[in-house]
Structure formats: C-alpha cells, structure tokens
C-alpha cells in the first residue's frame, strides 16, 4: 500500500495533528510524498488566517469590554444601594414583627446567567481555532501558529482585557506573520494591546518624561525583560540588566488607548509621548536617538537580527518539532537560514521540513494536551460546533487554552506531559471519548487510518485482545502511534 508508512507517520504526527478519519486519505497522501505533503502548506500562507464576521478586532472588543465594565460598575453600585435600603427598612420594622418566623425560602434555583461578552468572545475564538486545526489537511501551519502563540504568549488569567483579547492577539499578531519575517511578527506582538496589558507596559513611565516629572508611576521592566529573555535573545546571550533598563526606557509610551480614546481609537496601539523617556539611549552597545515610536521599532528590528536571536529561535523550533535535546547540527542549520534570509520564517520552516535530521529522529516526544485532543477529534472526523469538551479536556490535562502560568509559556518537553498523573488523566479522557462513541467504530480500522503499516505488532495485538470495542478504542488513543510524535 503506502510507499513509506513510517515517514507518513512522522509527517502527520511530528509536523501535523495526525490523520483525519473518514475518507480523508491523509495517511495514503502523506506516504506517497511525506516531505511534500508537509511542505505543501507552506505555499498557502492565507490558510493561517482566520477571518469571520463573528470574530471582532481588538479595538471593537475593547469598546465592548469598556461598556461591559461600566455596566458592571453601575450594577454593583445599584446593588449596594438596594442592600443598604433593605437594611435600613429592616431596622425600622415595628416591634410587633419581632419574633415572627422569617418566610421559608423556596428551593427554586435562580436561572443561570447568560454568558457575558468576555465569555462569549473567548469561546468563539477558541472554537474558530479548534475548527481550523480540525479541518487542516496536514496541520503544519496550525502547529506553527500554536508554537508562535506559545512563544509570544499572553495569559487570560491576567484579567478581563487579556481574556477578551487573547484570540484576537493570535489572529492579528501571530497568524499574518507565521510565514513572514520574524522582525515583523516581533513588532506586531510587542505593539499589540494584549501583550502590552499582559506585561504591564501601559504602566511604564519614563522617569524624566513629562508624566514622570509629575510623580506618575515609574519604569516597568516587564516587557523589556521578556522581549530579551523569552522572545528574542534568550538567557545567557550577553545582554545585561543595564540593557533591560535601556530597552524599558525606549519602550516607555508604548500603550493602548483607554475608554475615552483621547489619543486614538479605544483599544488600539498608541504612542504616548508624555510617558516616553526623552533622549538618546544606548542599548547593546548601539545608540538610539529619540524619535518617538521609531526609536523602539528600530531597537526591536536590530534585536530581531542579532545572531543570538537566530540561535534561540532555531533551538526552540527544533525542540518543539523534533527532540527535547535538539540535534546541534539541525539547530545550526536553521539558525544559518534564519540569519541569511533576514528571519524569513517560511524559509526556516522549509529548512526544518527538508532536513534529514528532522525525519530520522526517533518519535519520542509526547503530544501536548492540545495536540492530543485535536488529534482525537480529527481521528473521529469531527468538526466541533461547541468548544466545551475541548476546553474541559485542556483544563483537566493541565494546558488550559491561552492560560500559561507565566510569560515563558507552556513547557515543550516530555517531562511536562509524560508524568504518571498526566498519563492517568489522558487515559480518563480516552475512556470518556470511547464511551461516547460506543461500538460504532472499529478500532482496528481506525489504527490503519492513523498508522497503517507503521503500526507495531504490539499495538495491533493490544487492540485485538481488548474485551470491548470501547476498551480497544481507548487503548488506541493511548498507543505510541497516537501519543508520540
């Protein structure tokens, strides 16, 4: 049948989200030309975009958020007045009422409140992302989106703006640049209101700026530190604390317009000159003259092109797609391509797919919870109409959507996902999925869809010996052919 079943398994699992069920023919197509099957998605950059009338821009969402916050404030004030009035009335009740039993409360539960605009937006964005990953032929582009979204992460746990903006941030700052130039993505990310809010740059005031001289808040180093440590150069690349402070000063004034929209459309990126530290600033040995927002843009462009950035990005890409301990030769190759092409991410992605080391490495990496759940839905040929089960599964498995514990994103190594407790939870999820489909699917046929001749004899025997089809399907979902990439 398939010309290269093992390479097809690598193509689908290592670079994508696994084969789709039904009549997709994904495994056969991948086996006929594994590298071409993966690389084909790199010729369709528009496939990374998500455009839908149901999904709003960051600015529109900001207006809706600000209106919602005003409504909530008014409601809290009204509730407080009502409670105070009720207390006053109770204190004035006639003595004849004293001692009488209070009315017996009913057991009728109040209706569950309708989702607010923040909740509706989060679920709509989640659904759009999950649906796109579910229908992709290979899924390499979507895997790149999830990689970069985790690299430049924000967390919805930061607060309401982050929760309502997380999906828009990915759509606006990540997806348009996933096959573009790294410097362009870096600029889009660091100027996006979601990132500015997440790393508190709207609070950063230049000490010698007009606002700083009026005693406003001081310098906040969060954005500058994470740009250098997590987004570009990496720890140990030679920058100093003085460079962090210098970049923080350069980025003062980078913020977003508030509710009144005095400096721009509410929720849009703006440069507030009153908060910007004046004067020429030296960063990483280079002087940057004070020319407003262009000063920060020039600094980011230079950092994006430094050799340390190329090596840092190449290392993370190889760790994500190939091995926890990245093969040095492959890292060097990708870093060279990054430098020679001025950070062309399409060229870097092509280099990754075209490298022999990326195909020869054993499939030892464990799928992340997100990859596991998406692969499961694809196997069952399901395009979800509601994100609920996926969001629940991600919460249970420790990778809640757009909610990393810190600015370094979710871990990208087996140690994070292959622990015994984590595997037990995966088995619980697999059993739940198996119970929902009942005996409607033949697990042996499903194994052929995802692995064909690449499936091991041990996996085939394990599935064949299962007592029920449900048990066999759960075992299939826990098999190395399904869990490993």
DOZAVEX-356693 format. One record per residue (C-alpha): residue number from 1; x, y, z. Coordinates in Angstrom, 3 decimals. Layout:
N
[node NUM, [X, Y, Z]];
...
***
This chain:
485
[node 1, [0.000, 0.000, 0.000]];
[node 2, [1.822, 3.053, 1.273]];
[node 3, [5.255, 3.756, -0.171]];
[node 4, [6.769, 4.995, 3.109]];
[node 5, [4.429, 4.385, 6.049]];
[node 6, [6.957, 5.312, 8.755]];
[node 7, [7.724, 8.657, 7.120]];
[node 8, [3.981, 9.225, 6.722]];
[node 9, [3.553, 8.752, 10.471]];
[node 10, [6.339, 11.275, 11.091]];
[node 11, [4.772, 13.724, 8.631]];
[node 12, [1.360, 13.540, 10.247]];
[node 13, [2.347, 13.347, 13.911]];
[node 14, [5.603, 15.287, 14.171]];
[node 15, [4.634, 18.128, 11.858]];
[node 16, [0.843, 17.991, 11.976]];
[node 17, [-2.087, 16.942, 14.137]];
[node 18, [-2.423, 13.365, 12.904]];
[node 19, [-4.552, 11.803, 10.204]];
[node 20, [-8.217, 12.647, 9.876]];
[node 21, [-10.741, 9.843, 9.933]];
[node 22, [-13.432, 9.174, 7.399]];
[node 23, [-12.483, 9.245, 3.732]];
[node 24, [-9.734, 11.859, 4.018]];
[node 25, [-6.981, 9.558, 2.773]];
[node 26, [-4.446, 11.575, 4.769]];
[node 27, [-2.142, 8.660, 5.523]];
[node 28, [-2.016, 7.476, 1.909]];
[node 29, [-1.358, 11.011, 0.696]];
[node 30, [1.387, 11.522, 3.263]];
[node 31, [3.015, 8.175, 2.473]];
[node 32, [3.252, 8.930, -1.238]];
[node 33, [5.420, 12.039, -0.633]];
[node 34, [5.924, 12.717, 3.100]];
[node 35, [8.011, 15.878, 2.831]];
[node 36, [5.956, 17.304, 0.015]];
[node 37, [2.772, 16.595, 1.984]];
[node 38, [4.026, 18.729, 4.880]];
[node 39, [5.700, 21.443, 2.799]];
[node 40, [2.610, 21.972, 0.638]];
[node 41, [1.001, 24.001, 3.415]];
[node 42, [3.882, 26.468, 3.305]];
[node 43, [2.684, 27.532, -0.150]];
[node 44, [-0.673, 28.608, 1.286]];
[node 45, [0.070, 31.383, 3.801]];
[node 46, [-3.506, 32.652, 3.689]];
[node 47, [-4.556, 29.338, 5.240]];
[node 48, [-3.082, 30.585, 8.506]];
[node 49, [-5.552, 33.466, 8.644]];
[node 50, [-8.904, 33.245, 10.382]];
[node 51, [-11.459, 35.750, 9.179]];
[node 52, [-15.036, 35.512, 10.351]];
[node 53, [-17.856, 38.030, 10.867]];
[node 54, [-18.305, 36.507, 14.318]];
[node 55, [-14.785, 37.493, 15.406]];
[node 56, [-14.121, 41.140, 16.169]];
[node 57, [-10.976, 43.242, 16.091]];
[node 58, [-9.145, 44.179, 19.260]];
[node 59, [-10.456, 47.749, 19.075]];
[node 60, [-14.085, 46.647, 18.749]];
[node 61, [-13.634, 44.188, 21.597]];
[node 62, [-12.094, 46.942, 23.711]];
[node 63, [-15.188, 49.099, 23.255]];
[node 64, [-17.415, 46.172, 24.182]];
[node 65, [-15.253, 45.418, 27.216]];
[node 66, [-15.279, 49.018, 28.417]];
[node 67, [-19.071, 49.181, 28.039]];
[node 68, [-19.426, 45.903, 29.943]];
[node 69, [-17.192, 47.172, 32.749]];
[node 70, [-19.284, 50.343, 33.052]];
[node 71, [-22.458, 48.248, 33.207]];
[node 72, [-20.951, 46.046, 35.909]];
[node 73, [-19.886, 49.076, 37.904]];
[node 74, [-23.374, 50.573, 37.685]];
[node 75, [-24.889, 47.249, 38.730]];
[node 76, [-22.595, 46.961, 41.750]];
[node 77, [-23.492, 50.474, 42.835]];
[node 78, [-27.220, 49.789, 42.404]];
[node 79, [-26.959, 46.512, 44.338]];
[node 80, [-25.095, 48.272, 47.155]];
[node 81, [-27.796, 50.956, 47.396]];
[node 82, [-30.547, 48.330, 47.390]];
[node 83, [-28.799, 46.356, 50.144]];
[node 84, [-28.376, 49.495, 52.232]];
[node 85, [-32.053, 50.399, 51.776]];
[node 86, [-33.128, 46.887, 52.767]];
[node 87, [-31.016, 47.049, 55.919]];
[node 88, [-32.495, 50.429, 56.817]];
[node 89, [-36.047, 49.154, 56.329]];
[node 90, [-35.381, 46.074, 58.460]];
[node 91, [-34.142, 48.234, 61.337]];
[node 92, [-37.358, 50.254, 61.262]];
[node 93, [-39.814, 47.308, 61.396]];
[node 94, [-42.446, 47.619, 64.162]];
[node 95, [-41.922, 45.671, 67.348]];
[node 96, [-44.984, 43.546, 66.532]];
[node 97, [-42.990, 41.919, 63.766]];
[node 98, [-40.203, 40.884, 66.147]];
[node 99, [-40.100, 37.181, 66.916]];
[node 100, [-42.100, 36.125, 63.897]];
[node 101, [-40.590, 33.428, 61.759]];
[node 102, [-38.939, 34.553, 58.574]];
[node 103, [-40.514, 33.443, 55.312]];
[node 104, [-39.396, 29.981, 54.267]];
[node 105, [-37.119, 30.251, 51.246]];
[node 106, [-38.047, 28.265, 48.200]];
[node 107, [-35.789, 25.597, 46.693]];
[node 108, [-36.033, 27.072, 43.235]];
[node 109, [-32.603, 27.775, 41.829]];
[node 110, [-32.132, 31.116, 40.105]];
[node 111, [-31.607, 30.847, 36.372]];
[node 112, [-28.009, 30.546, 35.235]];
[node 113, [-26.853, 33.928, 33.963]];
[node 114, [-26.240, 34.225, 30.241]];
[node 115, [-22.586, 34.355, 29.186]];
[node 116, [-21.229, 37.872, 29.156]];
[node 117, [-19.332, 39.432, 26.258]];
[node 118, [-15.974, 38.260, 27.612]];
[node 119, [-17.102, 34.653, 27.931]];
[node 120, [-18.831, 34.665, 24.535]];
[node 121, [-15.776, 36.102, 22.831]];
[node 122, [-13.363, 33.639, 24.427]];
[node 123, [-15.476, 30.661, 23.386]];
[node 124, [-15.965, 31.975, 19.844]];
[node 125, [-12.221, 32.483, 19.429]];
[node 126, [-11.493, 29.063, 20.895]];
[node 127, [-13.975, 27.401, 18.564]];
[node 128, [-12.505, 29.098, 15.482]];
[node 129, [-9.004, 27.924, 16.426]];
[node 130, [-10.109, 24.355, 17.167]];
[node 131, [-12.148, 24.108, 13.982]];
[node 132, [-9.227, 25.294, 11.856]];
[node 133, [-6.923, 22.685, 13.399]];
[node 134, [-9.593, 20.011, 12.933]];
[node 135, [-10.028, 20.507, 9.200]];
[node 136, [-6.425, 21.182, 8.114]];
[node 137, [-5.068, 18.574, 5.706]];
[node 138, [-1.734, 18.153, 7.488]];
[node 139, [-1.851, 20.793, 10.180]];
[node 140, [1.723, 22.061, 9.866]];
[node 141, [0.607, 25.681, 9.569]];
[node 142, [-1.618, 25.336, 12.625]];
[node 143, [1.217, 23.712, 14.534]];
[node 144, [3.389, 26.705, 13.646]];
[node 145, [0.635, 29.036, 14.867]];
[node 146, [0.432, 27.218, 18.207]];
[node 147, [4.223, 27.261, 18.504]];
[node 148, [4.496, 31.004, 17.946]];
[node 149, [1.424, 31.743, 20.062]];
[node 150, [3.087, 29.883, 22.942]];
[node 151, [6.447, 31.558, 22.265]];
[node 152, [4.841, 35.022, 22.361]];
[node 153, [2.268, 34.027, 24.946]];
[node 154, [-0.268, 36.018, 26.889]];
[node 155, [-2.424, 34.564, 29.640]];
[node 156, [-6.145, 35.118, 30.065]];
[node 157, [-5.660, 34.792, 33.828]];
[node 158, [-4.137, 38.287, 33.812]];
[node 159, [-7.555, 39.897, 33.689]];
[node 160, [-10.564, 40.757, 31.571]];
[node 161, [-8.657, 42.527, 28.765]];
[node 162, [-6.367, 39.532, 28.285]];
[node 163, [-9.295, 37.121, 28.237]];
[node 164, [-11.281, 39.035, 25.638]];
[node 165, [-8.189, 39.855, 23.539]];
[node 166, [-6.288, 36.533, 23.569]];
[node 167, [-7.894, 35.168, 20.408]];
[node 168, [-7.661, 38.489, 18.576]];
[node 169, [-3.989, 38.741, 19.566]];
[node 170, [-3.289, 35.405, 17.909]];
[node 171, [-5.326, 36.324, 14.815]];
[node 172, [-3.809, 39.787, 14.411]];
[node 173, [-0.205, 39.484, 15.606]];
[node 174, [0.730, 35.828, 15.014]];
[node 175, [-1.206, 34.377, 12.084]];
[node 176, [-0.439, 37.077, 9.458]];
[node 177, [3.309, 36.688, 10.094]];
[node 178, [3.695, 32.958, 10.695]];
[node 179, [5.324, 32.602, 7.251]];
[node 180, [6.618, 36.159, 7.094]];
[node 181, [9.650, 37.791, 8.672]];
[node 182, [10.364, 37.372, 12.353]];
[node 183, [11.017, 41.092, 12.804]];
[node 184, [7.511, 41.883, 11.551]];
[node 185, [5.937, 39.390, 13.922]];
[node 186, [8.010, 40.750, 16.803]];
[node 187, [6.826, 44.296, 16.135]];
[node 188, [3.184, 43.217, 15.783]];
[node 189, [3.353, 41.231, 19.013]];
[node 190, [5.030, 43.887, 21.154]];
[node 191, [2.683, 46.617, 19.932]];
[node 192, [-0.466, 44.590, 20.473]];
[node 193, [-2.658, 45.749, 23.378]];
[node 194, [-2.902, 42.190, 24.709]];
[node 195, [0.872, 41.944, 25.152]];
[node 196, [1.175, 45.493, 26.484]];
[node 197, [-1.504, 44.714, 29.078]];
[node 198, [-0.107, 41.268, 29.927]];
[node 199, [3.370, 42.643, 30.632]];
[node 200, [2.201, 45.926, 32.191]];
[node 201, [3.790, 48.324, 29.730]];
[node 202, [0.824, 50.668, 29.942]];
[node 203, [2.092, 51.324, 33.480]];
[node 204, [5.678, 52.081, 32.439]];
[node 205, [6.562, 55.786, 32.726]];
[node 206, [9.907, 57.299, 31.816]];
[node 207, [11.437, 58.870, 34.946]];
[node 208, [12.337, 62.048, 33.040]];
[node 209, [9.196, 62.172, 30.906]];
[node 210, [6.535, 64.798, 31.465]];
[node 211, [4.370, 62.249, 33.263]];
[node 212, [7.324, 61.006, 35.292]];
[node 213, [8.188, 64.516, 36.452]];
[node 214, [4.608, 64.883, 37.684]];
[node 215, [5.152, 61.945, 40.022]];
[node 216, [3.335, 59.318, 37.978]];
[node 217, [4.292, 55.625, 38.091]];
[node 218, [7.885, 54.700, 37.426]];
[node 219, [9.620, 52.460, 34.925]];
[node 220, [8.254, 48.926, 34.459]];
[node 221, [10.798, 46.459, 33.076]];
[node 222, [8.476, 43.501, 32.430]];
[node 223, [8.046, 43.901, 28.670]];
[node 224, [11.694, 44.730, 28.025]];
[node 225, [12.929, 41.802, 30.116]];
[node 226, [10.672, 39.238, 28.454]];
[node 227, [11.479, 40.546, 24.971]];
[node 228, [15.161, 39.861, 25.558]];
[node 229, [14.903, 36.750, 27.724]];
[node 230, [11.953, 34.919, 26.156]];
[node 231, [11.109, 36.464, 22.789]];
[node 232, [14.479, 37.059, 21.121]];
[node 233, [17.993, 36.723, 22.557]];
[node 234, [17.499, 34.177, 25.321]];
[node 235, [19.193, 33.819, 28.703]];
[node 236, [22.985, 33.854, 28.619]];
[node 237, [23.230, 35.660, 25.287]];
[node 238, [25.251, 38.573, 26.656]];
[node 239, [22.729, 41.268, 27.478]];
[node 240, [22.872, 42.873, 30.906]];
[node 241, [20.495, 44.395, 33.422]];
[node 242, [21.555, 47.785, 32.062]];
[node 243, [20.310, 46.679, 28.632]];
[node 244, [16.970, 45.643, 30.129]];
[node 245, [16.606, 49.080, 31.712]];
[node 246, [17.627, 50.765, 28.457]];
[node 247, [15.050, 48.852, 26.429]];
[node 248, [12.391, 49.535, 29.059]];
[node 249, [13.101, 53.266, 28.705]];
[node 250, [12.975, 53.026, 24.915]];
[node 251, [9.554, 51.335, 25.131]];
[node 252, [8.001, 53.846, 27.526]];
[node 253, [4.976, 55.425, 25.903]];
[node 254, [4.030, 52.168, 24.142]];
[node 255, [0.484, 51.638, 25.344]];
[node 256, [-3.106, 51.399, 24.127]];
[node 257, [-5.939, 53.881, 24.092]];
[node 258, [-8.313, 53.705, 27.021]];
[node 259, [-12.053, 54.084, 27.335]];
[node 260, [-12.134, 57.763, 26.404]];
[node 261, [-9.947, 57.215, 23.331]];
[node 262, [-8.191, 60.546, 23.767]];
[node 263, [-5.030, 59.520, 21.905]];
[node 264, [-6.587, 57.073, 19.482]];
[node 265, [-9.346, 54.558, 18.944]];
[node 266, [-10.152, 52.753, 22.196]];
[node 267, [-8.126, 49.553, 22.443]];
[node 268, [-5.669, 50.480, 19.682]];
[node 269, [-1.889, 50.760, 20.000]];
[node 270, [-0.749, 54.316, 20.654]];
[node 271, [2.479, 56.106, 21.450]];
[node 272, [2.080, 58.415, 24.443]];
[node 273, [4.887, 60.947, 24.138]];
[node 274, [4.141, 62.319, 27.608]];
[node 275, [5.169, 58.983, 29.165]];
[node 276, [8.210, 58.421, 26.939]];
[node 277, [11.715, 58.734, 28.367]];
[node 278, [13.413, 61.512, 26.365]];
[node 279, [16.899, 61.472, 24.892]];
[node 280, [19.278, 59.119, 23.100]];
[node 281, [19.562, 55.709, 24.782]];
[node 282, [22.353, 53.152, 24.396]];
[node 283, [21.178, 49.529, 24.046]];
[node 284, [23.503, 46.562, 23.440]];
[node 285, [26.276, 48.994, 22.504]];
[node 286, [24.272, 50.981, 19.958]];
[node 287, [22.814, 54.480, 20.362]];
[node 288, [19.160, 55.036, 19.509]];
[node 289, [18.128, 58.688, 19.063]];
[node 290, [14.857, 59.886, 20.494]];
[node 291, [12.469, 59.831, 17.547]];
[node 292, [9.310, 58.763, 19.339]];
[node 293, [7.874, 55.343, 18.439]];
[node 294, [10.505, 54.799, 15.747]];
[node 295, [13.148, 54.550, 18.458]];
[node 296, [11.571, 51.380, 19.845]];
[node 297, [10.822, 49.963, 16.419]];
[node 298, [14.457, 50.357, 15.395]];
[node 299, [15.637, 48.674, 18.587]];
[node 300, [13.326, 45.690, 18.048]];
[node 301, [14.386, 45.364, 14.418]];
[node 302, [18.047, 45.211, 15.436]];
[node 303, [17.416, 42.689, 18.230]];
[node 304, [15.460, 40.502, 15.792]];
[node 305, [18.513, 40.314, 13.525]];
[node 306, [21.141, 39.507, 16.149]];
[node 307, [22.842, 36.070, 15.833]];
[node 308, [21.745, 35.114, 19.350]];
[node 309, [18.116, 35.547, 18.316]];
[node 310, [18.595, 33.237, 15.338]];
[node 311, [20.106, 30.539, 17.544]];
[node 312, [17.474, 30.943, 20.254]];
[node 313, [14.563, 30.671, 17.810]];
[node 314, [16.153, 27.738, 15.950]];
[node 315, [16.688, 25.861, 19.210]];
[node 316, [13.077, 26.325, 20.287]];
[node 317, [11.723, 25.241, 16.897]];
[node 318, [13.804, 22.069, 16.879]];
[node 319, [12.903, 21.286, 20.479]];
[node 320, [9.220, 21.684, 19.669]];
[node 321, [9.121, 19.624, 16.497]];
[node 322, [11.966, 17.129, 16.796]];
[node 323, [13.505, 16.364, 20.184]];
[node 324, [13.752, 17.600, 23.760]];
[node 325, [17.528, 17.662, 23.261]];
[node 326, [17.760, 19.456, 19.889]];
[node 327, [20.346, 17.975, 17.485]];
[node 328, [23.073, 20.663, 17.320]];
[node 329, [23.602, 20.305, 13.573]];
[node 330, [19.918, 20.923, 12.885]];
[node 331, [19.867, 23.954, 15.182]];
[node 332, [22.913, 25.381, 13.414]];
[node 333, [21.314, 24.786, 10.020]];
[node 334, [18.072, 26.568, 10.932]];
[node 335, [19.929, 29.425, 12.602]];
[node 336, [22.027, 29.895, 9.454]];
[node 337, [18.896, 30.027, 7.303]];
[node 338, [17.320, 32.494, 9.747]];
[node 339, [20.337, 34.816, 9.521]];
[node 340, [20.852, 34.551, 5.755]];
[node 341, [17.190, 35.241, 4.960]];
[node 342, [16.712, 38.081, 7.459]];
[node 343, [14.438, 35.956, 9.608]];
[node 344, [12.225, 34.626, 6.807]];
[node 345, [10.055, 32.151, 8.716]];
[node 346, [8.802, 30.431, 5.567]];
[node 347, [12.416, 29.701, 4.607]];
[node 348, [13.183, 28.484, 8.122]];
[node 349, [10.108, 26.236, 8.092]];
[node 350, [11.102, 24.830, 4.698]];
[node 351, [14.589, 24.151, 6.063]];
[node 352, [13.094, 22.270, 9.003]];
[node 353, [10.911, 20.079, 6.796]];
[node 354, [13.735, 19.478, 4.349]];
[node 355, [16.320, 18.434, 6.935]];
[node 356, [17.091, 14.708, 7.209]];
[node 357, [17.668, 15.045, 10.969]];
[node 358, [14.073, 16.162, 11.394]];
[node 359, [12.866, 12.876, 9.886]];
[node 360, [15.431, 10.469, 11.311]];
[node 361, [14.981, 11.380, 14.969]];
[node 362, [13.003, 8.765, 16.954]];
[node 363, [9.390, 9.640, 17.734]];
[node 364, [9.957, 10.110, 21.450]];
[node 365, [8.206, 13.421, 22.059]];
[node 366, [4.802, 13.298, 23.737]];
[node 367, [1.920, 15.181, 22.206]];
[node 368, [0.831, 18.129, 24.301]];
[node 369, [-2.730, 18.002, 25.668]];
[node 370, [-3.884, 20.368, 22.909]];
[node 371, [-2.301, 18.215, 20.201]];
[node 372, [-3.781, 15.070, 21.783]];
[node 373, [-7.322, 16.455, 21.868]];
[node 374, [-7.147, 17.879, 18.355]];
[node 375, [-5.760, 14.586, 17.021]];
[node 376, [-8.595, 12.717, 18.728]];
[node 377, [-11.254, 14.897, 17.131]];
[node 378, [-9.566, 14.567, 13.723]];
[node 379, [-9.483, 10.778, 14.002]];
[node 380, [-13.237, 10.770, 14.599]];
[node 381, [-13.704, 13.180, 11.660]];
[node 382, [-15.438, 15.660, 13.936]];
[node 383, [-15.676, 19.389, 13.308]];
[node 384, [-16.923, 20.710, 16.650]];
[node 385, [-19.737, 23.211, 16.864]];
[node 386, [-19.020, 23.956, 20.512]];
[node 387, [-15.597, 24.207, 22.184]];
[node 388, [-16.802, 22.989, 25.569]];
[node 389, [-15.361, 19.466, 25.548]];
[node 390, [-12.009, 20.665, 24.261]];
[node 391, [-11.778, 23.432, 26.849]];
[node 392, [-12.752, 20.974, 29.586]];
[node 393, [-10.149, 18.470, 28.427]];
[node 394, [-7.426, 21.112, 28.279]];
[node 395, [-8.262, 22.223, 31.819]];
[node 396, [-8.156, 18.654, 33.117]];
[node 397, [-4.882, 17.865, 31.358]];
[node 398, [-3.117, 20.998, 32.583]];
[node 399, [-2.937, 23.103, 29.430]];
[node 400, [-5.911, 25.481, 29.640]];
[node 401, [-6.236, 27.421, 26.417]];
[node 402, [-4.224, 30.668, 26.340]];
[node 403, [-3.529, 30.327, 30.081]];
[node 404, [0.128, 29.529, 30.719]];
[node 405, [1.315, 30.015, 34.273]];
[node 406, [3.909, 32.586, 33.220]];
[node 407, [5.296, 34.552, 30.275]];
[node 408, [7.548, 31.627, 29.314]];
[node 409, [4.503, 29.718, 28.015]];
[node 410, [3.699, 26.054, 28.418]];
[node 411, [6.609, 23.641, 28.666]];
[node 412, [7.664, 21.939, 25.446]];
[node 413, [9.312, 18.804, 26.836]];
[node 414, [8.201, 15.317, 27.794]];
[node 415, [8.803, 15.996, 31.468]];
[node 416, [5.786, 18.300, 31.455]];
[node 417, [3.340, 15.900, 29.823]];
[node 418, [4.543, 12.323, 30.378]];
[node 419, [4.349, 12.224, 34.180]];
[node 420, [2.292, 9.316, 35.629]];
[node 421, [-0.524, 11.559, 36.860]];
[node 422, [-0.755, 13.228, 33.474]];
[node 423, [-0.921, 9.877, 31.675]];
[node 424, [-3.669, 8.704, 34.018]];
[node 425, [-5.688, 11.798, 33.179]];
[node 426, [-5.157, 11.128, 29.457]];
[node 427, [-6.452, 7.615, 29.946]];
[node 428, [-9.522, 9.030, 31.697]];
[node 429, [-10.143, 11.360, 28.736]];
[node 430, [-9.589, 8.489, 26.278]];
[node 431, [-12.103, 6.347, 28.189]];
[node 432, [-14.657, 9.173, 28.126]];
[node 433, [-14.245, 9.565, 24.363]];
[node 434, [-14.548, 5.807, 23.864]];
[node 435, [-17.735, 5.674, 25.933]];
[node 436, [-19.309, 8.406, 23.808]];
[node 437, [-18.697, 6.629, 20.511]];
[node 438, [-19.730, 3.221, 21.885]];
[node 439, [-19.309, 0.351, 19.443]];
[node 440, [-19.816, 2.468, 16.330]];
[node 441, [-16.156, 2.441, 15.256]];
[node 442, [-13.818, -0.467, 14.585]];
[node 443, [-10.555, 0.383, 16.390]];
[node 444, [-8.548, -1.844, 14.049]];
[node 445, [-9.738, 0.146, 11.055]];
[node 446, [-9.016, 3.375, 12.924]];
[node 447, [-5.458, 2.194, 13.594]];
[node 448, [-4.982, 1.670, 9.862]];
[node 449, [-6.201, 5.220, 9.242]];
[node 450, [-3.590, 6.787, 11.523]];
[node 451, [-0.628, 4.423, 11.152]];
[node 452, [-1.282, 1.657, 8.590]];
[node 453, [1.864, -0.461, 8.170]];
[node 454, [3.763, 1.760, 10.593]];
[node 455, [1.708, 0.374, 13.485]];
[node 456, [3.696, -2.015, 15.655]];
[node 457, [2.694, -5.634, 16.200]];
[node 458, [2.442, -4.896, 19.936]];
[node 459, [-0.144, -2.194, 19.346]];
[node 460, [-2.135, -4.399, 16.979]];
[node 461, [-2.142, -7.273, 19.487]];
[node 462, [-3.116, -4.980, 22.366]];
[node 463, [-6.105, -3.651, 20.447]];
[node 464, [-7.112, -7.093, 19.193]];
[node 465, [-7.108, -8.525, 22.736]];
[node 466, [-9.315, -5.801, 24.206]];
[node 467, [-12.522, -7.082, 25.773]];
[node 468, [-14.745, -4.494, 24.058]];
[node 469, [-14.543, -2.053, 21.184]];
[node 470, [-14.736, 0.798, 23.663]];
[node 471, [-11.736, -0.524, 25.547]];
[node 472, [-9.892, -1.085, 22.280]];
[node 473, [-10.543, 2.472, 21.151]];
[node 474, [-9.300, 3.879, 24.455]];
[node 475, [-6.141, 1.761, 24.078]];
[node 476, [-5.707, 3.069, 20.542]];
[node 477, [-5.797, 6.652, 21.816]];
[node 478, [-3.109, 5.751, 24.368]];
[node 479, [-0.889, 3.878, 21.928]];
[node 480, [2.603, 5.130, 20.975]];
[node 481, [1.368, 5.588, 17.397]];
[node 482, [-1.160, 8.122, 18.681]];
[node 483, [0.635, 9.704, 21.641]];
[node 484, [4.126, 10.062, 20.261]];
[node 485, [5.495, 12.439, 17.697]];
***
